[in-house]
Structure formats: C-alpha cells, structure tokens
Amino acid sequence: MYQKLIIIGRLGRDPEMRYTPDGTPVTSFSVATDRRWTDANGQQQSRTVWFRVTAWRRLAETCNQYLTKGRLVMVEGEVMEPRVYQSRDGEWRASLDVTANAVKFLGGRGDTGAPGIEEETAGGAGETMDEEEIPF
C-alpha cells in the first residue's frame, strides 16, 4: 500500500528545529491551505485547513534554514494518524500531521511570486524516486 499527499500553502510560523537524542535533525512547521468559494446565496466563503509538517535529516536542516512565516511551499509527504483535541474555545478539532518526503519552496526569497527556486527531498537534493523504481 502507498499514500502520497501534496499540499500547497503558507507557513503559519517560523520552523522549529531540534535534534533527537542520537543527533538526527528534525524540523516542524505548520502549513495553512485556503479554499474560497461562493455559496448558493452569493456569499463569499472560505475554509482554512492546517497541517503540522515534520521534516527529517537534511530536509529538516534545509527547511529550517530557508523557510519563514508566510512563505509559500509545496509539501509532498505521508499523512500520519489524525489527533483529536479540544481548542481553547471548547470546540473539538483534529490535527493533521504530515511527514515530509519533499518540500518545494515556491516564490522568491521575499515571496515575490517568482517561480520555485529550491527543492529538497527526504534523501537530499536531487534524489527523487522515478515511478518505475516503485517496487509494485
């Protein structure tokens, strides 16, 4: 079995990098995706979905170095088991956790809307798996 999630959104805050006891770097950041539409009454509606993203090893170091709050990114990864929690206002919500396999930094360094400038994968720069290499 295989799953792959692709999200495009903006960072909600600066990434946070830490190290496991064996020295492996891990970086966490949140990404918001927005959906806007007009309902049947002509009213503008929007919905924001937040994802908590975790990147490991070289990908973690690169994300920590280049990503900042508000930056537009594309994340490819796997969804982990959702976690249910109660928010401060008493509403029940779910946290969608993603383990990143690749992160593409969209826009320029100042997020000027320029084409993507950098891409990293879990194996390091340039190490992507071709579809024919998938063992099934």
C-alpha positions in Angstrom: 0.0 0.0 0.0 1.1 3.5 -0.7 -0.2 7.0 0.0 1.1 10.4 -1.0 -0.3 13.8 0.0 0.5 17.1 -1.8 -0.3 20.4 -0.2 0.4 23.9 -1.3 0.1 26.6 1.4 1.8 29.2 3.6 3.8 28.7 6.7 1.9 29.8 9.8 5.0 30.5 11.8 8.8 30.1 11.6 10.0 26.4 11.6 11.4 24.9 14.8 14.4 22.6 14.5 15.6 20.2 17.3 17.6 17.1 17.5 16.8 13.6 18.6 19.0 12.0 21.3 21.1 10.4 18.6 21.7 13.7 16.9 19.2 13.4 14.0 17.8 16.8 13.0 14.0 17.2 12.9 12.2 20.4 11.9 8.5 21.1 12.5 6.3 23.8 10.9 2.7 24.4 10.1 1.2 25.0 6.7 -2.2 26.6 6.0 -4.2 25.8 2.9 -7.2 28.0 1.9 -10.2 27.2 -0.1 -12.6 30.1 -1.2 -15.9 29.8 -2.9 -19.3 31.5 -3.4 -22.2 29.7 -1.8 -25.8 29.4 -3.2 -26.7 32.7 -1.7 -23.9 34.6 -3.4 -21.9 34.9 -0.1 -18.1 34.5 -0.2 -17.0 31.6 2.0 -13.6 30.3 2.9 -12.1 27.4 4.8 -8.5 27.1 6.1 -7.1 23.7 6.8 -3.8 23.5 8.9 -1.2 20.8 8.5 1.6 20.1 11.0 4.6 19.1 8.9 7.7 17.2 10.2 10.9 17.0 8.1 13.9 14.9 9.0 17.7 14.9 8.4 19.0 17.0 5.5 15.5 18.1 4.6 15.0 19.3 8.2 18.1 21.4 8.0 17.2 22.9 4.7 13.7 23.8 5.8 14.9 25.4 9.0 17.5 27.4 7.0 15.2 28.8 4.3 11.6 28.8 5.4 10.0 31.6 7.3 6.4 32.5 8.4 4.2 33.3 5.4 6.4 31.5 2.9 4.6 29.6 0.1 5.6 26.0 -0.1 4.6 22.7 -1.7 4.9 19.7 0.6 4.8 16.1 -0.5 4.5 13.5 2.2 2.5 11.0 4.1 -0.4 11.7 6.4 0.0 10.3 9.9 -2.9 9.3 12.2 -5.0 12.4 12.9 -5.0 13.6 16.5 -8.2 14.9 18.1 -8.0 17.8 20.6 -10.2 20.4 22.2 -9.4 24.0 21.3 -9.3 26.9 23.8 -12.9 27.9 22.8 -14.1 24.4 23.6 -14.5 23.1 20.1 -13.3 19.7 19.1 -10.7 19.7 16.2 -8.3 17.3 14.5 -4.6 17.9 13.9 -3.4 16.6 10.5 0.2 15.6 10.8 2.4 15.1 7.7 5.9 13.6 7.4 7.5 15.4 4.5 9.3 13.5 1.8 9.9 16.6 -0.3 9.5 20.3 0.1 9.5 22.8 -2.7 10.0 26.5 -1.8 7.6 28.5 -4.0 8.1 32.2 -4.8 11.2 34.1 -4.4 13.1 34.6 -1.1 10.9 37.6 -0.4 7.9 35.6 -1.7 7.6 37.9 -4.7 5.7 35.3 -6.7 8.7 34.3 -8.8 8.9 30.6 -9.9 10.1 28.0 -7.4 13.7 28.4 -6.5 14.6 25.5 -4.5 13.6 21.9 -3.9 14.7 19.3 -1.4 13.7 15.7 -0.9 14.0 13.5 2.1 17.1 11.8 0.6 18.8 15.2 -0.1 18.8 17.4 -3.2 18.1 15.7 -6.5 17.3 12.3 -5.0 13.8 11.6 -6.2 12.3 8.2 -6.9 11.3 7.5 -10.5 7.8 5.9 -10.9 9.4 2.9 -12.5 11.5 2.3 -9.3 8.4 1.8 -7.1 8.6 -1.9 -6.1 5.0 -2.8 -7.1 
